[in-house]
Amino acid sequence: MKVTCLFVSSLLLLLSTITQAAPANFEQAKKLAQRVHAPTATSFYCDCTIRWQGNKGTPDLAGCGYQVRKNGPRANRIEWEHIVPAHHFGHQRQCWQNGGRKNCVKTDEMFRVMEADLYNLVPAIGEVNGDRSNYRFGMLPAAAAQHGACPVKVDFKQRVFEPAAAVRGDIARSYFYMADKYQLTLSSAQQQLLLAWHKQDPVTAAERQLNQRIRQHMGHGNPFISGDREWHLGYRTTGYGLLLHK
């Protein structure tokens, strides 16, 4: 009887540690991303409360003081934003040179895996997602806010996007993760900015909790959140994500 109980306990422990399969494409990833971000229920850049109905998210613009800049329909919906833009990790692949993102989705399994990585997806107000586009992150001290109380700035001419101070560290650690896992190139200037943001906005308890929820689906954590890895200027990326899918 004792042996049977021990076996059952061991089996339950094993089952409790089995993770769900990581998403294979962006469509699957968006559904899983909603599950892991739902407990937080706020938009990434503007910290607006989100109301979910099925797969549709609607931000409470009035509650967070958001003002529509130009695109009302997109401002009133939640979209899934790639912190590291698809353009960044896509244009380094041959599929992008042969037909852009659409061709990569169609022909490149590794691109689909990168596009679906949950550690790089956050819920954002659609208009802000569109305004960020694939612009690089940076500081815009002379620019004025254009989205009401939402603390982001955009320089459309220079193609630069300044995020809120509260999420700059989160952005840095997503960049470190994606660059390390998929051997993405980061310029020295990018690394210096992200390292500064990583120090100025350290890991929070909420970020650790989100990391754990995502881990249940991805099968691994973000080591730059857990502290198992530490980025430094000139860091040599491992490319472990590429090896897993060879």
Buried (B, 14 or more C-beta within 10 A) or exposed (E): EEEEEEEEEEEEEEEEEEEEEBBEBBEBBBEBBBBBBEEBBBBBBBBBEBEBEEEEBBBBBEEBEBEBBEEEEBBBBBBBBBBBBBBBBBBBBEBBEEEBBEBBBEBBEBBBBBBBBBBBBBBBBBBBBBBBEBBBBBBBEEBEBBBBEBBBBBBEEEEBBBBBEEBBBBBBBBBBBBBBBBBBEBEEEBBEBBBBBBEEBEBEEEBBEBBEBBBBBBEBBBBBBBEEBEBEEEBEBBBEBBEEEE
